[in-house]
Amino acid sequence: MKTTFHQAAFEWDERNISKNWEKHKVKYTESEEIFLNNPVIADIEKSKILYHEDRKAAYGATDAGRLIFVAFTVRNNKIRVISARDMSRKERSFYEETKKATGL
């Protein structure tokens, strides 16, 4: 579950940039920051069946310390953010416990 993206490349579509800002007030740059700050990565169950691709969840902190959940996939060796929002209370607990257990 421990993954580091030191030189991550991103693929954005304007609709997702706007959607994440309008719905959740998350800037696309904040989504990118968490991948550089040792996120906790987990598979999203049933994503292959529902979306015909493997989707993952990233739980991480922005440079300012904001805790963000990002649903994403990897296409052509680039991270494509599907959705980004603040973590729920349950997700924050999972993130903190996983960081502590793995030494992130």
C-alpha positions, 0 to 999 in steps of 0.5 A: 500500500506504500507508493511514492510518486517522486516525478509524477506526470498528470493527465487532466481534462478541463471538466474534472478540473472544474468539477472538483473545484465547483463541488469540493473546492479542491484545486487540481494543484492540491490533488497533484501535491498529495502524490508527492507527499507519500500518499496511502494508495488503495485499490477501489473494489469493483472498479474494473467491472464498473468502469472497465479500468483499475481505479485507485484511491489516494489518501494524502496531505497537501503542502499546506496540510489539507487532507485530501481523498483522490480517486484516480487511474493510470493511463499511458503512464500518467495519473488521471484524477477522477475526483478529489475532495476532503477526506471524511472522518473515517478516511482520516482515521484510516489514513492516520492509522495506515501512516503510523503502521507503515512508517510513512 
